[in-house]
């Protein structure tokens, strides 16, 4: 097995790092599948008004969030990734409240608090699994995952804004873009 760390910023020609870099392509089928959701329907682009600027922002934010999350995963490891990425629910709730002024019910906020408590308990048991990484690596990876998670949450808020437009495009068209 490869003992070399998988650097998010450098892929050399050694078999280990080439394998690591190729392994990052696992998101490709996800994007192809989302694209096919709209491309396989003839009428998906015939309804609503395409807001190219808003769609471009949505795509850019999504690309940045995926980049940060996946490279953060490579740097910090899966245990830290899953804990931080699980906070997306909370970020969606906060961003939807701030950006689109959506009001959440007491039950929804309670659910967000339960998620926060669960994440706090899980973080307490995490220290033993991170002993093989330097503090700088962990901090960099955690920061990338956190910013990526917030960006990913923001994409959902942007999608909701697009779908609330007076002449919305179909949801399949949003996933195709």
Secondary structure, DSSP 4 states (H G I P E B T S, - for coil): ---S---SS---SSHHHHHHHHHGGGGHHHHHHHHHHHHT-TTTTTSS---HHHHHHHHHHHHHHHHHHHHHHHHH-HHHHHHHHTTHHHHHHHHHHHHS-PPPPHHHHHHHHHHHHHHHHHHHT-GGGGTTS-HHHHHHHHHHHHHHHHHHHHHHHHHHHHHTSTTPPPHHHHHH-
